[in-house]
Every structure is written in structure tokens, then in C-alpha cells.
Amino acid sequence: MTKYIRYSILFLVWAFVSCGPSLKTQLETKTALKEKLQLLFPDATITSLDNLDGFSESYQLVLNQPLDHDHPEKGSFNHYVYLSHKDYNKPMVIETEGYNARYVKNEVSELLDANQAIVEYRFYGKSKPNPVPWQYLTNDQAIEDYHSLVTKLKLLYHGDWISTGISKGGETTLIYKYKYPKDVKIAMPYVAPLINTQEDPRTTDHINSIGDADCREKVRKFQRALLVNREAVIKEIETHATEKKMTFKEVPVEEALEYAALEFSFSFWQWGGKCEEIPAESASPKELFDYVNRIVGISFYNDATFEALLPSYYQHMKELGYYGFDFEPVKDLLKVVKSTSNKRFAPKNVDLSYDPDYIKNVRDYVENKGDKILYVYGEYDTWGACAPTPKPDVDALKMVLKGGHHGTRVRHFPEKDQKRIKETLARWLAE
């Protein structure tokens, strides 16, 4: 083929494409939402879902998402999104999940009478390829997932956009706001930490100062009681594991008990444990096990959960940072656990070199430039020790519920505080 003929063919193809109807025009010719979505995402599998309360149409989208947005030729993975529709002109809330997606109505879409899109984090839940190509599990690649989706959906949804997420998902909300500040008008993270190191000491400082001294002492004595009664509590774990069909090959039962004892103080404050409910040191092994199982959950260390959380620990060790265990209350009783690090739960034979600047840059942005961010925290939540604090001249609002924990939501605040939150959101939306 001569160069002239080849260029002529390329010109004709370009002319055909450029003169054809634009995507916007094609979208306008379609009346059904599903047809519009198929135009926006031609490679996606789109199926109808039962509507959550207040929505008129709902769809599961399985996107063909690039592993590497800079090099799409490197492959793709199935990425799950759950879209719930009210009206093209109402606000759209995008929930930046930090883990598996949960198909539920989020509080922000309820507050704002909005559409919602729940996006599973790459390489979690149904969006987890097998094997996991760990080098593509970065926050920057995940943010490109969100940015690509929002850019396309904005051709359909013309109201204001709001991002939200809970815990690690809230952290993702802040990272997304930092990377693409104009993608959404408002960001509303819940109980979101921005962690300084792989073992951020602020969590231990929180555990050793929150509440009153008597309660903290009860927590410490309970941790010790679990390990003083080691053999009897292990038998309770084994009985429970048999009943629930759980296996502990990755983290053997004795090791799981030690980690649960170390974890107890973190989880107790994180989830709003009640001091008066902590069993006495003289409690039976079953009482001791039942309570630690209620607060920490021994299933956290079983093989299924260990496998499910590998992506999370990978991210924490690489970019997000995490917390370390406080050995002080039980260091003389430990037999198996030798390190305060959570690296034990990360993937093996994978580069876990930590980038200390990643979250530092996010924190710098949200604290100094992060306008229209509404933060929600609980006072007792251990992760609250790592919360950012916006500077006074930043148009942001940080709400901390007195006595609240990691499950804190707007509906838990006193009426006057809820009014302040709603008025702030209304003001930002009107601007």
C-alpha cells in the first residue's frame, strides 16, 4: 500500500468519525437510562437491580477498567459500580468505597435527595482479579478509576457532585479531592484518618489518654486476662471455629489470640465499647472469649478474612500508613508475636517499601486548601487521632461527636449540630 493511499484511508476514517454524531447528541436521542449508560460504557455489562428506597432505577455496571490508566494495553479488570437514579438534574453522590462495595443507600444521598453511585475499590470484593497484580494497586490508579467514571457520568447527571466515603473510603474521598479538586463540588468523608507512618504513634497515645483512668485500667486487665488464661481461651476459639467452619492456617489460633489481645484496646475505643461491660479478670474462659469476639472478632484472623484483607494491608504498608500494636500491657505474656507491625497481614514476597510523602501531601492540601470538605468524626474513635484539622481560613467544617465512635454518622449528632451540617451543605451547594 502506497503512503498516499494509506493516508487517504486514515483521512476518510477520521472524517467519518469526526462528522458523525457526537456522544452528547447520541445520548440525547436515547430515552432509557440503560441505553444511555451503554453508550457511555460500551464495554460494560449492565444489569438491572432492585431499587433502594427512593430511587426509580438502579443498575450494576461491570466496567472493563484498565489496570494501568497510562498504559491500557497492559490489561484490564472487572470493576463493579452500583448506580441508583432519581433525576438527571438532582445532585449525584459518588461513594468512594475503600473496600468492597455495599449496595445500600448512603446517608449523604438521603440528606441531599440525590442520585448515588457506589464504586468498589479496585482489587477488592468482586473487583479483585486473581492473581492480584499488586503493582497496579496504587491510590493514584484508583483515583483515575473514579475520575474516568465521573467524567463520563457528568454527561448524564447535570446537578452538583458530592463525594463521600467511610473510614478508608473517606480517606479515598480526601485523596480524590486532592488529585481532582474540581471533579466534585463537596467532599464529605466520614471517620477518615490521614496516617503519618506505618506505625502512627498517635493511635497509641489516644488509647492511653481517652476516657478515664479506671476504664483504661479495665481494658489493660482484660487484655492480660486473655493471655493469662491462654490454653482455656484457645479451646473456646477452636470450638467457635469448628461451629463457624473457620480455618486458621495462615494465622494459627494461638497467634490469633495474641493479636486479638493486642488489638482489643484499639477496637474497644474504635467501636465505642462500654467500660461496665468488660468482664472481670476472674471471668470464665467463655466469657473472656465471647467479649473479645464481640469487640475484635476472632474471624478477623481466619483464613478467609486474611485473604480478603491482603489488598488493604498492602496499601497501608505502601502508601496509606497504619498503626502499630502497643506491647506494654502484655509484653511479658506474649509467646508468638514478636513485632508491633501489621506487616504480618500483608502479602508475602511483595515490595512493601513505604512512601512517607504520599499522605503527607494529601494532608497538606486538605488542611490548607481543602474548601467545601465536611468531616465527620467520633470523639472516642481511635482513628480520629489521625484526623486532619483544616486551617481556620479554609472553608471546611469538622464535626466531632462527643463520645462518638467509628460508626458515627450525621444522624447521631444533636439536633443543633445536624442543623449546622445541613445548613453548611446547603450554603456550599448554593455557591
Beta strands, then each sheet from edge to edge (+ up, - down):
strand 1: 45-48
strand 2: 57-66
strand 3: 76-85
strand 4: 92-96
strand 5: 115-119
strand 6: 161-166
strand 7: 186-190
strand 8: 374-378
strand 9: 397-401
sheet 1: 1+ 2- 3+ 5- 4- 6- 7-
sheet 2: 8+ 9+
end
